[in-house]
Amino acid sequence: MLSSILKLLSERGALSVQEISLALGIESSALHPMLEMLAHKGKTLKVELPCKTGCAAGCTTSDTMIFYKVKRDD
């Protein structure tokens, strides 16, 4: 499954957790640990967009606010 995630990100660029979930047919709750592992291993970069609504609920945890992309070796 990890290779499927990396392939998808390589083909499409930066995607939100929600987009990855829909493309691969995986629940986002199952996807989060896999994405965190890939980021921890240096395979992907995690980008969290700031909440612009000023909510105190931590909307940066929303699946539409967290993006991942393949980390390129330069």
C-alpha positions as CSV (number, residue, x, y, z in Angstrom):
1,M,0.0,0.0,0.0
2,L,2.9,2.4,0.7
3,S,4.2,2.0,-2.8
4,S,0.7,2.8,-4.1
5,I,0.7,6.0,-2.1
6,L,4.1,7.0,-3.4
7,K,3.1,6.2,-7.0
8,L,0.0,8.3,-6.7
9,L,1.9,11.3,-5.3
10,S,4.6,10.9,-7.9
11,E,2.0,11.0,-10.7
12,R,-0.3,13.8,-9.3
13,G,1.9,15.9,-7.2
14,A,0.8,17.3,-3.8
15,L,-2.6,15.9,-2.7
16,S,-4.7,16.3,0.4
17,V,-5.4,13.3,2.7
18,Q,-8.9,13.4,1.5
19,E,-7.8,13.2,-2.2
20,I,-5.4,10.3,-1.5
21,S,-8.2,8.5,0.4
22,L,-10.7,8.9,-2.4
23,A,-8.1,7.9,-5.1
24,L,-7.0,4.8,-3.3
25,G,-10.3,3.8,-1.7
26,I,-8.8,3.8,1.8
27,E,-10.4,5.3,4.9
28,S,-8.5,8.4,6.0
29,S,-8.2,7.0,9.5
30,A,-6.2,4.0,8.1
31,L,-4.3,6.3,5.7
32,H,-2.9,8.7,8.4
33,P,-0.5,6.3,10.0
34,M,0.9,5.2,6.6
35,L,1.4,8.8,5.5
36,E,3.1,9.7,8.8
37,M,5.4,6.7,8.3
38,L,6.4,7.8,4.8
39,A,7.0,11.4,6.1
40,H,9.1,10.0,9.0
41,K,11.2,7.9,6.6
42,G,11.8,11.0,4.5
43,K,9.9,9.7,1.5
44,T,7.2,12.4,1.6
45,L,6.8,16.0,2.8
46,K,3.8,16.9,5.0
47,V,2.3,20.4,4.4
48,E,-0.4,21.6,6.8
49,L,-2.3,24.7,5.7
50,P,-3.2,27.2,8.4
51,C,-6.8,27.6,9.4
52,K,-8.1,30.9,8.1
53,T,-11.5,30.8,9.9
54,G,-10.0,31.4,13.3
55,C,-11.7,28.4,14.8
56,A,-10.3,27.0,18.1
57,A,-11.2,23.4,17.2
58,G,-7.9,22.8,15.3
59,C,-9.2,22.6,11.8
60,T,-5.7,21.9,10.6
61,T,-6.4,18.3,11.4
62,S,-9.0,18.2,8.7
63,D,-8.2,15.9,5.8
64,T,-8.7,18.8,3.4
65,M,-6.0,20.9,5.2
66,I,-3.2,18.4,5.3
67,F,-1.3,17.7,2.1
68,Y,1.5,15.3,1.2
69,K,4.0,15.3,-1.7
70,V,6.9,13.1,-2.7
71,K,10.2,14.4,-1.4
72,R,12.6,14.9,-4.3
73,D,16.3,14.3,-3.8
74,D,18.0,17.3,-5.2
